[in-house]
Amino acid sequence: MDDRRRSPRLDVVLKVRFERKEDFKDALIHNISQTGVYLATDAPFDAGYQFAIEIDLPNDKGQIKGKCEVIWVNEIEAEDYPKGMGVQLVELEPKDRELLEEYLKELENA
């Protein structure tokens, strides 16, 4: 498989809320990078769909809010990879981008 990612994905389990038409839905992130996340959900959106996302960082390190776009969808539930969608972070405020970069550095050095 050709991996076209610009930055490496790090395995994590983080709480996340994402925008649905009527409200926000709770879910889990299974990996994260500077440019995107894998969001586990039984009801993934179609590729190209954009929506708001709120990622809770552990140990009260804050919350990252932004906008993302669905890049690919996984419709098959597997033992080691849940059904969900790979999303690209397309819009983050500078403070949220900085918070994400700090968190990723901590993960890489752990």
N, C-alpha and C positions, 0 to 999 in steps of 0.2 A: 504494500500500500504506500502510495506517495504521500509523505507528510509535508504539507505546505505551510505549516505553522511557522510564524516568525519568532515565536518565543516558546520555550518549553512549558508543558503543562505539569503542574505539581498536584499529586493526589491529596485531596482534603475531603472533609465532610463539614459543610457549613450550612447554616440556615439561610434561606433566601425567601423573599417574597417577590412575586412577579405579577404584573398587571394583567388581569383578565378583562373582558368587556365590562363587567359589572362591579368588580372589586379586585382586591389583591389575593393571591393564593400562596400558601406556604409550601415550600418544597426544599430539596437539598441539592447542593452543588457537590459534585464528585471529583472535579479537578478544576484548576484555575491557572491562568497565566496573565501576563500583562495585557493581552488582547482579547481574552475570552474565557468562558466557563462551559462546563458540561452540566446542564440542569436536568436532574431526574424528575420526570413527570409522566403520569399515565395519559395525559392529554397534550402532547406537544403541538405547537403551532406549525404552520407550513413554512418552508424555507422562504426567506425574504421578509417575513413579518417582523415588524419592529414594536418593542414594548418597553415599559419601564421596569427596572429591577432594583431591589434593595438587598444588599449582602451584609449580613451581620458577622463581623469579625469576632473571634474568640477573645476571652479575657478582657472584655469591655474595651477593646481597642477601637471601637467605633463602628460606623456603618457606611458602606459605600453605596451611593445612589447614582443611577445613570440610566442610559437608554442602550438597548442592545438589539441586534438583528439575528434572526435564526439563519445559520449557515447550512446546517444539515440536521436531519431528523433520524432517530433510531426508533423504529417501530417494534423491534424484537426484544423481548425481555430475556436477558441472559443471566446466569448465575453470578458472574463477576462484572456485569455491565447492565445497569437497569435501563428500561425504556426512557427516552427523553430527547433532548436536543442540544446540539452544540451551538452556542451563541457567541457572536463577536460583540465586544463592548465598543459601541460606535460613538457614544457621547458621555463623557465624564467631566465634571468640573475639575479644575486644577487641584483643589484640595483632596478630592476623592481619588484622582490619579496618583497623587503623592501617598495617600494612605494605602492604596493598593500596592505600590512599589515597595513601601516599607514592610508591609506584611509579607510580600514575596521574598524579600531579602531575609527576613527572619526564618521563613520556611526553608530556604536554601541552606542556611547556616545551622539549622537544627540537626 
